[in-house]
Amino acid sequence: MKAPRIVIAAERSDAGKSTIVVGILLALRKRGIDAQPFKAGPDFLDPMHHSIIMKRKSRNLDTWMFPEMVRPLFTKNSEGADISIVEGVMGFYDGVDGISEEGSTAHLAKMIDAPVILILDAKGSARSMGAVALGFKAYDKDADIQGIIFNKVGSEKHLSMLETSLRGVRSLGGMPRAPDISLESRHLGLVPAEETYDMEKYEKIASLVEEHIDLDAIIDIANSASEIDPYPPPDDCGCCDVTLAVAKDMAFNFYYQDNLDMIEACGASIAYFSPLKDDLPDADGVYLGGGYPELFSDTLFANTKLRKQIKQKSDDGMPIYAECGGMMYLCDNVVGLDGTSRKMTGVFDASIEMSGRLKALSYVQAKTTCDTPLLGKGTEFRGHEFHYSHVKECSEDVFAYDMKYGKGICDGKDGFIRNNTLASYTHLHFGNNMEMPQRFVDSLKSYSRT
């Protein structure tokens, strides 16, 4: 299939990728171009900003967590789009370690045969940026860097110096210094888009992109990408006789869209609900994603009815799966940074405490120690973790995961498990093992028949 595509990368984190990609996406949309956004790596937050301004849901592509599904998921979700824009992660060559390219934006670009535009933060530099650009282009000649976008440009003279420093790669323009267009951040990354929705800011970013970046050149480079094998259409289950309740609000919103799509493809319908204000829907299972329950602990505590409903359903054997923030909600209580403790559902006898510093940021490789609603005993899998909390007190002594790589809950273990409820710090993308969505839906079906 013909799939015009481009990867927007940078030499490091905080070089301006997120802001510039949002501007490019919206500028393309204003031209009537149907763009499909993607995000490299395991990030949940950047895709929220992509999705809120586009007609299409942003998707994640990760060459370490699910390498075999990268191309299929890319082509499946690119189908029908005029162009696909892939936002990189960290620095262009940064991956799982300092040796392998796995997990890096460069690896992804090569895996989907996409040309690359590199963003360089030019603040405090001039001719040296030419050396940086040359070094990035020469470091791996199989990575197809075709253009440079300079960020934080001080003046027209500054831009001229930057552009004339380039060797063997062209400039596509330079974004001026404009601190008021930066997307707001807090711990875990960008603030979720729905919390800070500001179309005026998005429009301002897009206007700066239109004025200072060569959009026509970006489109031409994307159109130069080679054809790519299409994703074969999956078998249609054709039945939605079970329902999965998915928590979705300001407290819980870290979900891979592909996970939700795979659950539906396996035969479950999805009923969204808010643990901040709703009762539990009539459903056969529950999915509690990550997010920021610590910021909304008072409101979560106040919804006593839902907390009791979830505890009762867990005791009854309903399949419940929770990741990170969802796991915190399933524990006995959460202690915030101010020292205040708030009661949660009490499914697991554990206390979670927030920390002022990062506790874990890592890919995860683990093996199941028992049967779970997602995977059978003895199954190896990959995921990731990113959290500022830790388990302070715990009387749970059964864990579903043995960690080969990553921190988990404690002592190389992760995955609280009780009855048919599984909760962990590990985030999973179902593309890593296609057994996961089917097994999860099958567990819903088994429960619905009891």
RODO-2510 file (C-alpha; in nm, 4 decimals, decimal comma):
residues 450
     n   res          X          Y          Z
     1     m     0,0000     0,0000     0,0000
     2     k     0,1053     0,3583    -0,0567
     3     a     0,1404     0,5145     0,2885
     4     p     0,2971     0,8618     0,2918
     5     r     0,4760     0,8857     0,6240
     6     i     0,7397     1,0700     0,8185
     7     v     0,9080     1,0429     1,1571
     8     i     0,9648     1,3624     1,3562
     9     a     1,2623     1,2999     1,5862
    10     a     1,4994     1,5057     1,8002
    11     e     1,8540     1,4890     1,9320
    12     r     1,7265     1,4599     2,2916
    13     s     1,4212     1,4910     2,5128
    14     d     1,2790     1,8395     2,5697
    15     a     1,3945     1,9617     2,2292
    16     g     1,0376     2,0540     2,1323
    17     k     0,9062     1,7420     1,9566
    18     s     0,5650     1,7407     2,1229
    19     t     0,4883     2,1051     2,0534
    20     i     0,6116     2,1012     1,6945
    21     v     0,4313     1,7753     1,6103
    22     v     0,1028     1,9143     1,7486
    23     g     0,1550     2,2215     1,5302
    24     i     0,2292     2,0146     1,2192
    25     l    -0,0760     1,7930     1,2748
    26     l    -0,3122     2,0856     1,3181
    27     a    -0,1598     2,2764     1,0264
    28     l    -0,2148     1,9723     0,8035
    29     r    -0,5716     1,9382     0,9265
    30     k    -0,6377     2,3042     0,8421
    31     r    -0,5241     2,2259     0,4866
    32     g    -0,7823     1,9484     0,4671
    33     i    -0,5192     1,6742     0,4921
    34     d    -0,6259     1,3638     0,6863
    35     a    -0,3236     1,2847     0,9044
    36     q    -0,2835     0,9743     1,1200
    37     p    -0,0711     1,0439     1,4307
    38     f     0,1562     0,7924     1,6013
    39     k     0,3878     0,8075     1,9023
    40     a     0,7106     0,6090     1,9326
    41     g     0,7583     0,4270     2,2609
    42     p     0,5311     0,3658     2,5587
    43     d     0,4087     0,7227     2,6165
    44     f     0,0372     0,7727     2,6968
    45     l     0,0284     1,1529     2,7197
    46     d     0,1527     1,2839     2,3850
    47     p    -0,1061     1,0712     2,1987
    48     m    -0,3826     1,2425     2,4007
    49     h    -0,2769     1,5779     2,2545
    50     h    -0,2585     1,4286     1,9047
    51     s    -0,6024     1,2737     1,9348
    52     i    -0,7844     1,5737     2,0777
    53     i    -0,7039     1,7894     1,7734
    54     m    -0,7389     1,5216     1,5055
    55     k    -1,0174     1,3090     1,3606
    56     r    -0,8091     0,9965     1,4192
    57     k    -0,6911     0,8383     1,7454
    58     s    -0,3158     0,8478     1,7938
    59     r    -0,1424     0,5109     1,8254
    60     n     0,1782     0,3865     1,9886
    61     l     0,4540     0,1992     1,8087
    62     d     0,7268     0,0345     2,0177
    63     t     1,0022    -0,1783     1,8658
    64     w     1,0999    -0,3302     2,2015
    65     m     0,7610    -0,4126     2,3540
    66     f     0,5947    -0,5475     2,0400
    67     p     0,8407    -0,5546     1,7463
    68     e     0,6472    -0,8112     1,5422
    69     m     0,3319    -0,5999     1,5504
    70     v     0,4891    -0,2620     1,4691
    71     r     0,4471    -0,2830     1,0919
    72     p     0,1032    -0,4512     1,1049
    73     l    -0,0331    -0,1917     1,3498
    74     f     0,1225     0,0919     1,1533
    75     t    -0,0292    -0,0140     0,8219
    76     k    -0,3659    -0,1048     0,9771
    77     n    -0,4050     0,2340     1,1417
    78     s    -0,2593     0,4304     0,8490
    79     e    -0,5153     0,2881     0,6091
    80     g    -0,7129     0,5650     0,4401
    81     a    -0,4982     0,8475     0,5796
    82     d    -0,3396     1,1036     0,3499
    83     i    -0,0224     1,1057     0,5592
    84     s     0,1095     0,9485     0,8802
    85     i     0,3087     1,1528     1,1301
    86     v     0,5156     0,9594     1,3839
    87     e     0,6446     1,1525     1,6858
    88     g     0,9707     1,0124     1,8193
    89     v     1,0726     0,9399     2,1776
    90     m     1,3721     1,0818     2,3698
    91     g     1,6764     1,1313     2,1471
    92     f     1,6702     0,9769     1,8001
    93     y     1,9089     0,6927     1,8854
    94     d     1,8039     0,6424     2,2497
    95     g     1,6599     0,2983     2,3191
    96     v     1,6596     0,0223     2,5758
    97     d     2,0352     0,0578     2,6404
    98     g     2,3503     0,2216     2,5047
    99     i     2,4346    -0,0603     2,2644
   100     s     2,1183    -0,1884     2,0964
   101     e     1,8926     0,0207     1,8749
   102     e     1,5846    -0,1597     2,0116
   103     g     1,3158     0,0751     2,1358
   104     s     1,4698     0,3794     1,9671
   105     t     1,3069     0,6162     1,7216
   106     a     1,5803     0,5281     1,4726
   107     h     1,4896     0,1593     1,4961
   108     l     1,1229     0,2411     1,4423
   109     a     1,1942     0,4624     1,1414
   110     k     1,3887     0,1805     0,9782
   111     m     1,1268    -0,0791     1,0691
   112     i     0,8510     0,1138     0,8879
   113     d     1,0830     0,2475     0,6138
   114     a     1,0059     0,6085     0,6997
   115     p     1,2097     0,9195     0,6179
   116     v     1,3081     1,1302     0,9192
   117     i     1,3019     1,4977     1,0099
   118     l     1,5293     1,5856     1,3008
   119     i     1,4486     1,8678     1,5444
   120     l     1,7517     2,0498     1,6910
   121     d     1,7240     2,2822     1,9900
   122     a     1,9308     2,5774     1,8684
   123     k     1,9195     2,7913     2,1812
   124     g     2,2736     2,9044     2,2623
   125     s     2,4221     2,7473     1,9461
   126     a     2,4872     2,8409     1,5858
   127     r     2,7436     2,6695     1,3575
   128     s     2,7782     2,3846     1,6079
   129     m     2,4300     2,2687     1,5066
   130     g     2,5734     2,1772     1,1672
   131     a     2,8132     1,9377     1,3396
   132     v     2,5295     1,7886     1,5440
   133     a     2,3161     1,7359     1,2325
   134     l     2,6064     1,5811     1,0427
   135     g     2,6863     1,3508     1,3325
   136     f     2,3281     1,2275     1,3589
   137     k     2,3075     1,1652     0,9851
   138     a     2,6414     0,9818     0,9713
   139     y     2,5927     0,7747     1,2887
   140     d     2,3633     0,5266     1,1138
   141     k     2,3453     0,5638     0,7360
   142     d     2,0419     0,3325     0,7236
   143     a     1,8433     0,5939     0,9150
   144     d     1,7066     0,8229     0,6468
   145     i     1,7370     1,1755     0,7929
   146     q     1,6147     1,4062     0,5158
   147     g     1,5593     1,7394     0,6885
   148     i     1,6267     1,9540     0,9928
   149     i     1,3875     2,1750     1,1887
   150     f     1,5561     2,4178     1,4260
   151     n     1,3755     2,5104     1,7461
   152     k     1,4107     2,8135     1,9768
   153     v     1,5566     3,0301     1,7026
   154     g     1,6431     3,3802     1,8247
   155     s     1,6260     3,5827     1,5026
   156     e     1,6427     3,5716     1,1230
   157     k     2,0196     3,6179     1,1463
   158     h     2,0401     3,3257     1,3914
   159     l     1,8393     3,1064     1,1524
   160     s     2,0642     3,2018     0,8615
   161     m     2,3726     3,0982     1,0588
   162     l     2,2101     2,7689     1,1502
   163     e     2,0992     2,6876     0,7967
   164     t     2,4358     2,7687     0,6372
   165     s     2,6081     2,5376     0,8883
   166     l     2,4331     2,2284     0,7493
   167     r     2,6177     1,9728     0,5371
   168     g     2,4371     1,7063     0,3379
   169     v     2,0907     1,7712     0,4814
   170     r     1,8481     2,0547     0,4225
   171     s     1,6748     2,2929     0,6568
   172     l     1,2944     2,2936     0,6747
   173     g     1,2840     2,6109     0,8807
   174     g     1,3104     2,7219     1,2390
   175     m     1,0581     2,7765     1,5180
   176     p     1,1107     3,1006     1,7111
   177     r     1,1493     3,1152     2,0864
   178     a     0,7952     3,1308     2,2243
   179     p     0,7711     2,9955     2,5800
   180     d     0,3961     3,0622     2,5976
   181     i     0,3274     2,7814     2,3464
   182     s     0,4873     2,5034     2,5516
   183     l     0,2520     2,2224     2,6507
   184     e     0,2062     2,2041     3,0284
   185     s     0,3857     1,9249     3,2168
   186     r     0,3897     1,7596     3,5582
   187     h     0,5171     1,4283     3,6977
   188     l     0,4817     1,1480     3,4404
   189     g     0,5040     1,3995     3,1521
   190     l     0,2556     1,6266     2,9783
   191     v    -0,0673     1,7101     3,1571
   192     p    -0,3496     1,5062     2,9948
   193     a    -0,5010     1,6986     2,7053
   194     e    -0,8577     1,7015     2,8380
   195     e    -0,7446     1,8679     3,1626
   196     t    -0,5728     2,1563     2,9862
   197     y    -0,7642     2,1719     2,6594
   198     d    -0,6734     2,5053     2,5057
   199     m    -0,7569     2,5260     2,1363
   200     e    -0,6252     2,8812     2,1259
   201     k    -0,2791     2,7548     2,2234
   202     y    -0,2949     2,4715     1,9693
   203     e    -0,3953     2,7248     1,7017
   204     k    -0,1050     2,9509     1,7951
   205     i     0,1396     2,6625     1,7640
   206     a    -0,0073     2,5698     1,4243
   207     s     0,0185     2,9304     1,3053
   208     l     0,3866     2,9437     1,4001
   209     v     0,4455     2,6155     1,2150
   210     e     0,2683     2,7493     0,9061
   211     e     0,4748     3,0674     0,9186
   212     h     0,8166     2,9211     0,9952
   213     i     0,8209     2,5560     0,8788
   214     d     0,8138     2,4328     0,5191
   215     l     0,4999     2,2168     0,5306
   216     d     0,5120     2,1503     0,1559
   217     a     0,8587     2,0004     0,1970
   218     i     0,7361     1,7818     0,4852
   219     i     0,4534     1,6520     0,2661
   220     d     0,6928     1,5883    -0,0246
   221     i     0,9339     1,3958     0,1981
   222     a     0,6460     1,1886     0,3365
   223     n     0,5249     1,1128    -0,0162
   224     s     0,8725     0,9867    -0,1068
   225     a     0,8376     0,6917     0,1346
   226     s     0,8323     0,3519    -0,0313
   227     e     0,5231     0,1345    -0,0483
   228     i     0,4652    -0,0955     0,2493
   229     d     0,2875    -0,4299     0,2822
   230     p    -0,0696    -0,3823     0,4138
   231     y    -0,1991    -0,5418     0,7311
   232     p    -0,4223    -0,8414     0,6522
   233     p    -0,7734    -0,7856     0,7864
   234     p    -0,8310    -0,9797     1,1113
   235     d    -1,1010    -1,2398     1,1489
   236     d    -1,4249    -1,0771     1,2598
   237     c    -1,5537    -1,2302     1,5831
   238     g    -1,8997    -1,1055     1,4995
   239     c    -2,0240    -1,1314     1,8569
   240     c    -2,0351    -0,8846     2,1441
   241     d    -2,2165    -1,0823     2,4106
   242     v    -2,0040    -0,9550     2,7019
   243     t    -1,9249    -0,6058     2,8282
   244     l    -1,6038    -0,4657     2,9732
   245     a    -1,6340    -0,1629     3,2011
   246     v    -1,3392     0,0707     3,1314
   247     a    -1,2563     0,3498     3,3774
   248     k    -1,2083     0,6731     3,1826
   249     d    -1,1874     1,0153     3,3447
   250     m    -0,9335     1,2633     3,4815
   251     a    -0,8025     1,0058     3,7320
   252     f    -0,7731     0,7083     3,4942
   253     n    -0,6859     0,7714     3,1312
   254     f    -0,3680     0,5826     3,0395
   255     y    -0,4820     0,3375     2,7728
   256     y    -0,3378     0,2194     2,4444
   257     q    -0,6116     0,2635     2,1872
   258     d    -0,4999    -0,0578     2,0172
   259     n    -0,5648    -0,2510     2,3419
   260     l    -0,9234    -0,1279     2,3471
   261     d    -0,9656    -0,2062     1,9769
   262     m    -0,8307    -0,5592     2,0259
   263     i    -1,0694    -0,6210     2,3140
   264     e    -1,3624    -0,5208     2,0940
   265     a    -1,2287    -0,7327     1,8052
   266     c    -1,2255    -1,0340     2,0397
   267     g    -1,5959    -0,9980     2,1100
   268     a    -1,6490    -0,7563     2,3993
   269     s    -1,8309    -0,4259     2,3966
   270     i    -1,6895    -0,1431     2,6088
   271     a    -1,8830     0,0635     2,8620
   272     y    -1,6867     0,3656     2,9845
   273     f    -1,7436     0,4961     3,3351
   274     s    -1,5901     0,7468     3,5761
   275     p    -1,4753     0,6230     3,9178
   276     l    -1,4923     0,9867     4,0244
   277     k    -1,8714     1,0022     3,9980
   278     d    -2,0361     0,6927     3,8495
   279     d    -2,1660     0,3589     3,9695
   280     l    -2,0226     0,0460     3,8123
   281     p    -2,1956    -0,0269     3,4796
   282     d    -2,3672    -0,3573     3,4123
   283     a    -2,0609    -0,5453     3,2906
   284     d    -1,8753    -0,8757     3,2987
   285     g    -1,5328    -0,7329     3,3822
   286     v    -1,3423    -0,4153     3,4674
   287     y    -1,0317    -0,2499     3,3198
   288     l    -0,8642     0,0195     3,5337
   289     g    -0,5846     0,1952     3,3464
   290     g    -0,3139     0,4184     3,4824
   291     g    -0,3432     0,7887     3,5467
   292     y    -0,3395     1,0245     3,8429
   293     p    -0,5604     0,8810     4,1206
   294     e    -0,3379     1,0554     4,3763
   295     l    -0,4561     1,3950     4,2475
   296     f    -0,8214     1,2968     4,2850
   297     s    -0,8045     1,0771     4,5947
   298     d    -1,0606     1,2858     4,7878
   299     t    -1,3180     1,2443     4,5106
   300     l    -1,2405     0,8752     4,4638
   301     f    -1,2784     0,8240     4,8387
   302     a    -1,6121     1,0084     4,8361
   303     n    -1,7578     0,7655     4,5797
   304     t    -1,8154     0,5043     4,8487
   305     k    -2,0732     0,3100     4,6490
   306     l    -1,8379     0,2373     4,3599
   307     r    -1,5520     0,1388     4,5898
   308     k    -1,7793    -0,1164     4,7582
   309     q    -1,9135    -0,2395     4,4229
   310     i    -1,5640    -0,3093     4,2877
   311     k    -1,4571    -0,4851     4,6071
   312     q    -1,7688    -0,7018     4,5957
   313     k    -1,7234    -0,7870     4,2276
   314     s    -1,3620    -0,8819     4,2904
   315     d    -1,4702    -1,1074     4,5787
   316     d    -1,7284    -1,2632     4,3455
   317     g    -1,4579    -1,3551     4,0936
   318     m    -1,5269    -1,0943     3,8249
   319     p    -1,2256    -1,0497     3,5929
   320     i    -1,0610    -0,7181     3,6849
   321     y    -0,7363    -0,5913     3,5354
   322     a    -0,5559    -0,2795     3,6632
   323     e    -0,2299    -0,1044     3,5781
   324     c    -0,0305     0,1388     3,7939
   325     g    -0,2859     0,4064     3,8927
   326     g    -0,5568     0,1424     3,8647
   327     m    -0,3547    -0,0810     4,0948
   328     m    -0,3301     0,2033     4,3472
   329     y    -0,7101     0,2308     4,3456
   330     l    -0,7452    -0,1422     4,4167
   331     c    -0,5233    -0,1200     4,7257
   332     d    -0,6369    -0,0390     5,0778
   333     n    -0,5297     0,3248     5,0813
   334     v    -0,3186     0,5909     4,9078
   335     v    -0,0988     0,8346     5,1028
   336     g    -0,0459     1,1616     4,9175
   337     l     0,2543     1,3932     4,9202
   338     d     0,0886     1,5916     5,1987
   339     g     0,0793     1,2810     5,4189
   340     t    -0,2997     1,2476     5,3979
   341     s    -0,4252     0,8910     5,3640
   342     r    -0,7394     0,8139     5,1667
   343     k    -0,9228     0,4827     5,1677
   344     m    -0,9524     0,3129     4,8280
   345     t    -1,1297    -0,0137     4,7385
   346     g    -0,9336    -0,2511     4,9623
   347     v    -0,9218    -0,5353     4,7106
   348     f    -0,5552    -0,5807     4,8064
   349     d    -0,4159    -0,5398     5,1558
   350     a    -0,1491    -0,2862     5,0661
   351     s    -0,0771     0,0809     5,1263
   352     i     0,0533     0,3047     4,8474
   353     e     0,2606     0,6129     4,9211
   354     m     0,3392     0,8931     4,6774
   355     s     0,6977     1,0132     4,6509
   356     g     0,8423     1,3446     4,5401
   357     r     1,0856     1,1632     4,3138
   358     l     1,0714     0,9080     4,0368
   359     k     1,0538     0,5504     4,1651
   360     a     1,0682     0,3597     3,8370
   361     l     1,1091     0,4353     3,4676
   362     s     1,1951     0,1250     3,2723
   363     y     1,0955    -0,1341     3,0226
   364     v     0,9807    -0,4559     3,1890
   365     q     1,0482    -0,8179     3,1043
   366     a     0,8785    -1,0735     3,3245
   367     k     0,7241    -1,4198     3,3474
   368     t     0,3893    -1,5202     3,4929
   369     t     0,4028    -1,7429     3,8012
   370     c     0,0375    -1,8474     3,7813
   371     d    -0,2655    -1,8300     3,5548
   372     t    -0,4031    -1,4760     3,5193
   373     p    -0,6975    -1,3189     3,3342
   374     l    -0,4514    -1,2115     3,0612
   375     l    -0,1839    -1,4798     3,0357
   376     g    -0,1338    -1,8388     3,1435
   377     k     0,1300    -1,9575     3,3880
   378     g     0,4883    -1,9587     3,2623
   379     t     0,4365    -1,6981     2,9877
   380     e     0,7147    -1,4452     2,9263
   381     f     0,6120    -1,0952     2,8251
   382     r     0,7330    -0,7371     2,7895
   383     g     0,5878    -0,4093     2,9140
   384     h     0,6976    -0,0905     3,0869
   385     e     0,6654     0,0960     3,4176
   386     f     0,6722     0,4652     3,5118
   387     h     0,5619     0,5819     3,8551
   388     y     0,6299     0,8128     4,1476
   389     s     0,4589     0,5915     4,4053
   390     h     0,5691     0,2820     4,5943
   391     v     0,4065     0,0110     4,8031
   392     k     0,4693     0,1240     5,1612
   393     e     0,3046    -0,1610     5,3500
   394     c     0,1787    -0,4917     5,2185
   395     s     0,0575    -0,8230     5,3578
   396     e     0,0008    -0,9726     5,0119
   397     d     0,2317    -1,2704     4,9567
   398     v     0,1194    -1,3938     4,6136
   399     f     0,2517    -1,2221     4,3022
   400     a     0,1708    -1,3020     3,9413
   401     y     0,4970    -1,1771     3,7840
   402     d     0,8628    -1,2645     3,8327
   403     m     1,0649    -0,9713     3,7016
   404     k     1,3630    -1,0363     3,4783
   405     y     1,4001    -0,6673     3,3961
   406     g     1,2289    -0,3821     3,5790
   407     k     1,1426    -0,2947     3,9397
   408     g     0,7802    -0,4005     3,9960
   409     i     0,6180    -0,3890     4,3397
   410     c     0,8980    -0,5329     4,5550
   411     d     1,1853    -0,7825     4,5537
   412     g     1,1631    -0,8496     4,1814
   413     k     0,7925    -0,9262     4,1993
   414     d     0,4936    -0,7542     4,0424
   415     g     0,1276    -0,8295     3,9892
   416     f    -0,1001    -0,8518     4,2903
   417     i    -0,3484    -1,1306     4,2208
   418     r    -0,6546    -1,2428     4,4131
   419     n    -0,9589    -1,4331     4,2871
   420     n    -0,9746    -1,3150     3,9244
   421     t    -0,8277    -0,9688     3,9857
   422     l    -0,4812    -0,8779     3,8533
   423     a    -0,3119    -0,5449     3,9336
   424     s     0,0454    -0,4368     3,8645
   425     y     0,2804    -0,1457     3,8134
   426     t     0,3564    -0,2929     3,4703
   427     h     0,1737    -0,1439     3,1719
   428     l     0,1064    -0,3887     2,8898
   429     h     0,0487    -0,3381     2,5202
   430     f    -0,1480    -0,6358     2,3913
   431     g     0,0564    -0,6316     2,0705
   432     n     0,3318    -0,8001     2,2720
   433     n     0,1198    -1,1147     2,2992
   434     m    -0,2049    -1,1445     2,1076
   435     e    -0,3206    -1,4075     2,3568
   436     m    -0,3872    -1,1303     2,6095
   437     p    -0,7001    -0,9652     2,4635
   438     q    -0,8576    -1,2981     2,3691
   439     r    -0,7872    -1,4559     2,7074
   440     f    -0,9235    -1,1461     2,8827
   441     v    -1,2460    -1,1535     2,6807
   442     d    -1,2773    -1,5297     2,7307
   443     s    -1,2516    -1,4742     3,1067
   444     l    -1,5393    -1,2258     3,0794
   445     k    -1,7434    -1,4835     2,8930
   446     s    -1,6726    -1,7488     3,1554
   447     y    -1,7765    -1,5131     3,4330
   448     s    -2,0953    -1,4114     3,2507
   449     r    -2,2051    -1,7759     3,2415
   450     t    -2,1630    -1,8320     3,6161
***
